[in-house]
Amino acid sequence: MERLSDDLRALIPERIKGPLKTAIFTYRRMSSSVRPLPDFLVIGAARSGTTSLYRYLESHPAIATASMKEIHYFSIDHWRGVEWYRAHFPTAMTRRIMTWRGDARCQTGEATPYYLFHPLAPERIAEALPDIKLVILLRNPIDRAFSHYLHEVALGIEELPFERAIDEEPRRLEGEVEKIRSDPRYPGFNYQHFSYLSRGIYSDQLARWFSLFQRERFLILESERFWAEPQASHVAVLRFLGLPPIPLTAYPQHNKSEPSRMASRTKESLVDYFAPHNERLYNLLGSNFGWEPP
């Protein structure tokens, strides 16, 4: 058994979990040659509903899940090599069995929302997976930034007040892209964790992806609509993947931030900050999400 259920994992003594996890992954890596690469990727954006979407997709009978949601191979772990990446996916035999049992060809994928923003991920994915299907959730960048900030605070990574953190963002991110491009093992900690506003400039990020993949390779969903109508969004993703649209009986929201309020003055300044970026996004996509109307 390659992936232990939560119930079985709870029965394993703590002192055994580490060695067992190592043994399982060693086996997976040794058999990486019979593990096909993924059919789809959920590439972002962070704090925009990717965890919920991936959990919904995991329940489909024709989707064989990866060993974890966020593998980060095309971002911070690319130096580990493609065998390491393949080790996270099910074997071809597993996929054949699941295809035989169901009504559709079995697919697999992962969801690493950092891929959308990472400076090297688009080129790396285009080279390794030219025929991949890409799913993107885009959230109001103001709400996304604040949720990102609250998440970093909860992790104990961020210690500054929100207003100070966004003021410090340019200094914290200065030179990060250059370092990431020059050193495959450079983790880019600041770039990943303190990019509150930068990640919300979606038009710049999507332009890079659109230059490498045909537009039909993308399904772009608005996060607010995804949360308001999860079944419709879930079914749309399944149709995009070419899978039978089997809805769920319930759609719980996963990885949800605790509610908190941003200072009204701060929000007003961010409305002005993101207005031109949102306008460029709407023009790029031919769709107006109406996040912060004037």
N, C-alpha and C positions, 0 to 999 in steps of 0.2 A: 504494500500500500504506500503510494508516494505522497499522498496528502492526507494527514490525519484529520478526522472529524474533531469538532470542538469537544464533544462528549468523551471521545477516546483520549484526547490530549489532556483533559482534566484528570484522568485516572493515572497518568504517568507521573512518577515521583520527580521532583524538581531536579535532583542530582543526575537523572537519566536524560532529561530533555535535551540538554546541550549536545552530548555525544550522539544521541539518536538523530537529532537534526543534522549533525555533521555527516553521519553515516548515510542518511537518506540522500543528502545533496551529492555526496561522493558517488553514489550509485547513479543518480540522475546525470551527473556530468560524464561518467563513463559511458552512458548510453546516449549521449547528446547527438550522435550521428543519426539516430533513428527518431529524432524529435524535430518535426518541421517547425519552421519559423511561423510567427503569428499571421492571421488573416486580417486582423483589424487592431487599431490602437485608438484609445481614448487619450488625446494629447493635451487636454486642458479645457478651460483654465482652472488654476488652483482655486479652491474655495468657491466653486461654482456648481457643485452637484455631481462631480465625477464619481465619488464614492457610491452615492445612491444609484447612479446609472449602472455602474459596474456590478453592484450587488443584484440589481434586477436582471442584468444579462446573464449572470452566473446561474440563475435558476432555469434557463432555457435548456431543454433536453438535447439540443444540437450544439451547445457551447461547452467545450471542455476547458475548464479554468486553468490559468497559470498557477504557479506555486504561491504567488503573492500578487496583489493589485499593482503596486508600484515597483517595477524592477529597476528603473533608472539606467538601463544599459546605454541608451543613446544620449544620456546626459553625463552623470558623474562616474559611471562604471564602465564606460566604453573601453577603457584600457584592459579590462579583464578578458576580452575576446569573445568571439561569437559562440564558441563551445559553452562558455559560462552562461551566455544568454539562452541558448537552446535548452540548457538543463532545466530551465524554469517551466518548460512547456510539456504537455503530454506527448506520449509516443505516437507514432503513426498507427500502431496496432490499436491503441486506445481509441483513437479517432475513427478507425475503421469499424470497430465494434459499436461505437456510439452512432455512427452513420447507419449501420445495419439495423440497429434497434429502433431507430427513429425514421422520420420522413424527410430528412434533409441532410446534406453533407455537413459533417461535424466541423465546427470552426473553433479557433482559439484566439485569444488576444489578451492584452494587458492595458492598464490605465495608469499612465504616469503624467500628471498634469504639468510637470515641469518642462516636458518636451516642447510645448507651445512656445515658451519663453526662452529656452536655452539657445545660445547663439550657434551651436554646432549640430543640434539635433536634426533640423530639417535636412541638411546635406547628408548626414549619416544615415538617416532613414531612407532618403531617396536612393542612396547607393545600395543599401542592403535589401530594401523592400520596395522596389519601384511600383509594384501593383497593390500596395497596401490600401485598405480603406481607413479613413481618418475621421473620427468623431470629435467634435468640439462643442463645449458648452461655454457660452459667454454671458457673464453676469454684469449688471450695472457696476462699472469700475469703482465707483465710490463705495458701494456696499462690499464689493470684493476686497478692496484695500483694507477696510476696517475689520472685516472678518479675518483676513490674513494677519493683521496686527494682533487681534485678540488670540488667534491661534498661537502665534509666536510667544505672546505673554504667558499663555497657559503652559507652553512647553518650557518656560523658564529661560527662553533665549532673549526675548526683548524686555528691557528694563526701563526704557524711556516712555514718557507720555506720548500719545499718538501724534499730537502736533509737533513735538520735538523730533519724533522718529521720521516723519515725512520731510521735515526741514533738513535732517541729517542724511536723507537718502542719497542725494548726489555725491556727497563726500564718501559715504560708505561704499557706493558702487563704482567709484572712480578707479579706472584701470582694471576692473574685474574682467571685462570681456577680453581684453588683450592677454591677460594671464591665462584665462581659460583656453584661448586659441593657441597659446604657445606651449602649454604643458598639459598633456592628456590626463595627468593625475591630479592636477590642481582642482580642489573640490569646489572652489567658488562659493564659499559659505555665505558671505555677505550678499552675493548676487542672488542666491537662492532664498535666503531668509528675510532680507531687508528691502526687497524690491516691491514695496507696497503700491506705489503709483505707477512705476514703470511697467508692471505686468498688465495694467489696465489700458495701455496704449495698443489696443488690439490691431489697429490698421497696419502698424509697422510690422507686427509679428506675422499677420496673415499674408502680407505682401511677399514676405520671404518664402512662405510655404507655397503660395500660388505660383511663384516663379519656378518651382521644382515639380509640382504635381498638377495634373489636370483638375479642373474644378469639380468634375463628377466624382473625384476621389474623396470629396469632403461632404460630411453632413454637419451643418452648423445649427445649433439650437440655442435659443434664448433661455437662460437659466430660470428666469422668473416664470416663463410659460411652462417650463419643465416641471417646476414645483407646483404650479397651479393645476396642470393637467398631466400628471406623471404617466398615466396609462397611454394617452395619445402619443406622448413623446417616446415612451418605451416601444410602442408598436412601430413608430416611424423609424427608430433605429434598427429594429429587427427587419423591417422591409428593406432598408438601405443595405443591410448585410445579406439580403437574399434568403432570410430564414422565415419559417412560418410565424406569423404574428400572434403568438400565444400570450395573452395578457395575464397578469397576476391577480390574485384575489385581494391583495393589499399592497400598498406602496409606502412603507415607512421611510422617513427621511433619515439618512445615516450621516454621521460625522457632523452633526449640526452644532453651530456655535451657540453659546448661551447668549440670550438677548442683551444688548447693551446699547446705549445711546451715544451718538457722536454729538459734540457741541454744534449747535446750529450755525454758529459763525464759521466753524471749520468746514461744515458741509457746503455752505454757500460759496466758500472760496474754491472748493473742489468741483462744484458745478461749473464754475468759470474755467477752471483748469482743464477739465475733460471735455468741455463743449466742442472745441475744434477737432479734437481727436475722435470723438463720437461721430461728428459730422463726416469726417473722412471715412470712418468705418461704414456708415450708412451708404455712402456713395460707392464704396468698394463692393458691398454686398447687395446693393439695390434694395435694401430693406431698412426701415427706420424702427428701431426698438423703442423709441420714445422714453428713454431712461430718465432724463432730466429735462423736460420741456421748458422753454423759456417762459 
